[in-house]
Amino acid sequence: MSPRYWRRAVDELSAVDPVMAALIANTPKGRLTQRGDPFHTLARSIVGQQISVAAAAGVWRRLSEAVGEISHERVAGHSLDALRAAGLSRQKAAYLSDLALHFRDGRLAPERWPELADEEVIEELIQVKGVGRWTAQMFLIFHLLRPDVLPIGDLGLRRAISLHYNRGRALSDARLLRIAKPWAPWRSVASWYLWRSLEG
């Protein structure tokens, strides 16, 4: 599912920022799309922390073999040793178990999230061990499709902004925020185009 606001966001970003207009023109295909269900999305982000994409895919496959269909109920029903046997580190097994318990106990309630502001969702998510602000912001962008998230701690985003707006030189947080100010209320969309600009 893609966000309904995409066309409007693209038009308004192009109108307020010539650099962004060029990035959009050079990326005519594709748009932000929703990823997975909430538990899967967060579980995959935990599994993939600090390892390669290929390694994460292998661990996810072994985890699926160990617990069956991956859901918070199934993960919560397995011991940490069983999760570790699937290839998770001790720390990641604890993180995944904590995530499952948050869903099972209702401390994370996805049906409430549409009513909450971005920061309120972030505050809920970072109560889970292993879920930091960056992970929560990625969840807001790629799962909840929130339109105005700017993850300034993301190294890829910072690199793209420095390349396109500062001749490749590093930027302070304050300067980065000034550059991004005209992108509101579509900073998630701007971030998506900046990430895509690094692919080519």
N, C-alpha and C positions, 0 to 999 in steps of 0.2 A: 504494500500500500504506500502510495506517495502522498505527500501533503497537498491539500487543496490550495494552500497559499503560494505554491511554488512560482507560478507564472507572475503573480503580482510582485513577489519578492524579487524575482529576476529583473523585472521592469524597473522597479524602484531603485535597486542597487545600481543598475546600469545608468540611471539618470543622475545619481548623486556622486558617483566616483568613476572617473574615466579609466583608471587602472582596473577596477573591478569589471567595468563594461568590457574591456579587452579580454579579461580572463573568461568571462561568460561567453563572449563571442567565439573564443578558441575552444570551448567545451560545449558544443551544441547538443550532444546527446547525454542522457543519463540525468538522474536526479536522486535526491535522498529517498531511500525506501526503508520501511520498517523492518527490523530484524527480529525474528523469533518471538517466543513468549517471554514474559519477564524473568522467570526463573532461569530458563535456558540462557538468555542473554547475559545475565549476571554471572551465572555459573561458568560460562565459556570465558568471560573476562578474567575470572579468578584462575581458571585452568591455564590460560594463556600468558599469565604474568611472567615476564623475564625469561621466556623460552621462545624458540622459533615457532613459526606458524605450523611447520611440518611436525615438530615435536608435540605441540599442543593438540594437533589433529590425532596423533597417535595415542596420547593420553585419553582424549575424549572417547576414542573408539574403545579402548580397554575399559574405561569407566562404564560405557554403555553395555559392554559384555558382562561386567561384574554386577551391575545393579538392574539391568533391563532398561526399559524406557526411562530415561532420566527425568525425574520429577522431584519436587521437594519431598513428597511423601516417601518415595523410594530411597532417596539419599539419606533422609532423616532416620530411616529404618536400618541403616548399615553402620557398623562400628567404624572408628577411625582406622583401625587396622585393615578392615576390608577395603576402605577407600584408598589407603596407602598401597595395598596389593595391586590396585589398578594402575599404579604408576604415579600417584600424587605424592608430593613431599609431605612430611609430617605437618608442616605449616599450612599448605594448601588443603590438605584433608580437613584440618581444623576449620579453615575458612569456609570451605564448602559445606561442612556440617552446620556451622553457625548460620550460613545463608539459608539452608533448608529449614532450620528450626525457626528462623524469623518468619518465613512464609507459613510454615505449619501452624505457628502460634498466633498468627495474625498481626505480628508486629510490623510486617510489611504487607500492606493490603492494596494490591494494584487497582482495585475498583475505586479507591479513594483518590488516586493520583490525579485524575483529570480535574479535580476540584482544587488541587493544591498549586501554589506558586512554585516556580523552579527551585528556589532556595529551600522551601519546605520539603520538597521531594529529596533534595540533596541531603538535608539534615536527617531524614529517615534512613536513607541508604547508607550513609557513612557510620551508622550505628552497627553495621555488619562488619565483622572482622575481615580485613582484606579488601574492603571497598573504600577507596579514598575519594577525594573530590574529583580527580580526573575521571575515574571510572563512572562516578555518578553523572558527571557532565556528558560523557559519551552515551550513557543510557538515556539521558534527556534528549540528546540529538537523534540517536539512531533507533531508539525504541519508542519513546513518547512523541518524537517528531516535534519537539518544542522549537519554535522559530528563532529565538533570540538568545542563544547560549554562546558564549565566547570563552573557550577553554584556554586561557592565556598560558597555562602551564604545559600545554602540549608542544613538544619540541618540533614536530613537523609543521604545525601551524606557525610557530615563531619563525622557523626557517623560511617558510613561504612568504610571510609578511616582510621579513628582512630583505629577501631577494627582490620582491616586487616594489617595495616602498622605501628601501634604504640601501640600495646597491649592495646587498649582501651583508651589510654590517649589523652587528647585534643591536637590539633595541631594548631600552628600559621598559618596565611595565607601564610607566606613565605615558611614554611616547606611543607604545603599542595601543593603549586604550584611546589615545587621541586620534590615531589613525582609524581605529575601528568605530569611533563614535558615529560617523555618518551612516554606518551600516545598520544601526538599530532602526526598526525592530526585527531585522533579518540577519542577525550575526551568525546564526547556525548555517544559513544558506551561504553567506560569504565564506565561512570556514570550510564548507564542503568544496567550494570552487578553489580555494587556496590549497587544500589538500590534493585535489585532482591536478592542480598545476604542477605538482612535484612528480607526478607519475610519468610525464612525458619528457 
